[in-house]
Amino acid sequence: MFLLLFVIFLSHFFYALIWYKPKLFKKKIKPIITFSHLLKFLQFYLIYDKVKDYPFNQNIYQIYLFFILFVVGQTLNIMVYIRLGNIGVYYGNKIGYTTKWIKAFPYNLGISNPQYIGCIISLLSLFILFPFIDIAIISLYWISLYIVTCIIENEYTFSNKKNFFLTKFCSG
């Protein structure tokens, strides 16, 4: 479990590094994307490795709720990739690329971080499907890192009055 928690932390640390030290990555989007995808693959593999041996005796309501939440969460996540593309998702605006202001779904929902919200919803669905203490720990840890990342990005946005995405969630 330690390796999984470390890989989860590493991805959010990497994103914070890009956010706070963008000059280190000036116009180097390909390595950012590659490293991010590698970390995401490791996260998925380690989660799979964690849950594969759990008993699957969930009731139909758990399965339905998991499915609904997972689809909602991943719809938000996937739509962010569709709308922003890799350059937008992986902080291209921070490292010298020009990005567009997006007003279409999911940015018209009144939340500034639909990708993070989608990931949080997906992590909650994981815990609903596998309600075990270690999955709860992993999910809460991961969710807390998404919230911290959200706060970091919005704090910077508000303090510099460059409001890249309108904010209602994590604006405190």
Order of alpha helices (4+ residues) and beta strands (2+ residues): alpha-alpha-alpha-alpha-alpha
